[in-house]
Amino acid sequence: MSEKSPYYLQTARLNWQQDNVPEAKDFGDIYFLLQQGLEESRYVFLQHNQLQQRWQQLEPFEHFSIGETGFGTGLNFLAAWQLWQKTADQTAQLHFISVEKHPLTYTDLERSLSAWPELADYAKQLLAQYPTLTAGHHLLKFDHGRISLHLLLGDGIESIEQLRSNDHPQWQTQNHPTIDAWFLDGFSPSKNPDLWNDRLYALMADLSGPTTTLATFTAVGSVRRG
Ligand SMILES: C[S@@+](CC[C@H](N)C(=O)[O-])C[C@H]1O[C@@H](n2cnc3c(N)ncnc32)[C@H](O)[C@@H]1O
């Protein structure tokens, strides 16, 4: 596709470290740590948002929405999906909404996710539905519709702005969706000021409710204040 097309996206340009650890050349940062990556994802994003406890308490047919900045290899998504299956009521629905400006190609995604044999079944299902990498909203459904992955491909802030004006009835609360838990995972803020800024924090506030939580790996002061 021509770079002039509004649907064009630059896919992630990667280096590989220690076999299957992807590093984004353009950001000089890795997507996850070898061996600890899955544990770190669970600790930082699932535990700090108290998802196990919250999901065990969901009522039948309740919905829960996660908003993520940076889909990357989908590791956080797969870890959340696995926990959801173990904890949430069979009739409850998870909406995982993730933005990504530089998606991994199918081949790079497959190679990255091969680092996690425990998640192999989930990775296979994600790969089977991984969309053509064009800018816009891609909706993928898993587990008989219990899990919806809303992959918003394009600039993260612009995508979240579009999300705010989306009237999808399943997320709608007072004319816009409410995110129950945020995963802020967009590479180091010092290496990526385009994503970590006041515009993002204002959008997050707008899309959050009184019980919304957020988790991030960074302890940088500007992010804490934002
Ligand atoms: C640390 S990685 C995310 C890891 C991911 N959550 C996972 O589970 O593998 C950060 C991601 O943020 C994406 N990103 C960086 N800047 C962005 C922007 N302005 N808008 C959307 N995504 C962005 C990168 O392309 C990268 O995939």
The ligand as an SDF file (V2000), in Angstrom:
LIG
                    3D

 27 29  0  0  0  0  0  0  0  0999 V2000
    6.2930   -1.6760   25.4180 C   0  0  0  0  0  0  0  0  0  0  0  0
    5.4580   -1.8410   23.9050 S   0  0  0  0  0  0  0  0  0  0  0  0
    3.9110   -2.5190   24.3850 C   0  0  0  0  0  0  0  0  0  0  0  0
    3.9740   -3.9310   24.8130 C   0  0  0  0  0  0  0  0  0  0  0  0
    2.6150   -4.5890   24.7630 C   0  0  0  0  0  0  0  0  0  0  0  0
    1.6490   -4.0430   25.6730 N   0  0  0  0  0  0  0  0  0  0  0  0
    2.7000   -6.0800   24.8790 C   0  0  0  0  0  0  0  0  0  0  0  0
    1.9260   -6.6690   25.6510 O   0  0  0  0  0  0  0  0  0  0  0  0
    3.5250   -6.6520   24.1540 O   0  0  0  0  0  0  0  0  0  0  0  0
    4.9190   -0.1950   23.5210 C   0  0  0  0  0  0  0  0  0  0  0  0
    4.0450   -0.1060   22.2770 C   0  0  0  0  0  0  0  0  0  0  0  0
    3.5590    1.2200   22.1430 O   0  0  0  0  0  0  0  0  0  0  0  0
    3.4630    1.4990   20.7500 C   0  0  0  0  0  0  0  0  0  0  0  0
    3.4120    2.9350   20.5440 N   0  0  0  0  0  0  0  0  0  0  0  0
    4.4270    3.7990   20.6980 C   0  0  0  0  0  0  0  0  0  0  0  0
    4.0140    5.0540   20.4240 N   0  0  0  0  0  0  0  0  0  0  0  0
    2.7110    4.9870   20.0970 C   0  0  0  0  0  0  0  0  0  0  0  0
    1.7320    5.9570   19.7220 C   0  0  0  0  0  0  0  0  0  0  0  0
    2.0260    7.2640   19.6270 N   0  0  0  0  0  0  0  0  0  0  0  0
    0.4900    5.5230   19.4760 N   0  0  0  0  0  0  0  0  0  0  0  0
    0.1750    4.1940   19.5790 C   0  0  0  0  0  0  0  0  0  0  0  0
    1.0670    3.2530   19.9210 N   0  0  0  0  0  0  0  0  0  0  0  0
    2.3140    3.6270   20.1800 C   0  0  0  0  0  0  0  0  0  0  0  0
    4.7250    0.8620   20.1990 C   0  0  0  0  0  0  0  0  0  0  0  0
    4.6700    0.6820   18.7920 O   0  0  0  0  0  0  0  0  0  0  0  0
    4.7870   -0.4390   20.9870 C   0  0  0  0  0  0  0  0  0  0  0  0
    4.1370   -1.4710   20.3240 O   0  0  0  0  0  0  0  0  0  0  0  0
  1  2  1  0
  2  3  1  0
  2 10  1  0
  3  4  1  0
  4  5  1  0
  5  6  1  0
  5  7  1  0
  7  8  2  0
  7  9  1  0
 10 11  1  0
 11 12  1  0
 11 26  1  0
 12 13  1  0
 13 14  1  0
 13 24  1  0
 14 15  1  0
 14 23  1  0
 15 16  2  0
 16 17  1  0
 17 18  1  0
 17 23  2  0
 18 19  1  0
 18 20  2  0
 20 21  1  0
 21 22  2  0
 22 23  1  0
 24 25  1  0
 24 26  1  0
 26 27  1  0
M  CHG  2   2   1   9  -1
M  END
$$$$
